[in-house]
């Protein structure tokens, strides 16, 4: 248990700092509410009214999310490979080259289909 004591103390300090910061901000912060502060913030653009039921998201939103997941998963698999690169040998190198080639094919397909255009 003595080995985990510093970790627990650090976790307790982090939690106390987080809770204390939120409490101090609520107690000491300015409380001048107006219409602009209570409105939804959309990157400085005046919010547009939404139809009943919330409205529809454009397909570009979902495509961007899927692209992020594909390339994010690539990075998640690259970190452990880079850490254990020496112990994997030539087998690990060949497998990672095949994996990166597969992801590159997906990237080239998305690029060719215009998925990276932000018009």
Secondary structure, DSSP 8 states (H G I E B T S, - for coil): -TTTHHHHHHHHHHHHHHHHHHHHHHHHS-----HHHHS--BTTB------TT-----HHHHHHHHHHHHHHHHHHHHHHHHHTHHHHHHHHHHHHHHHHHHHHHHHHHHHHHTTT---
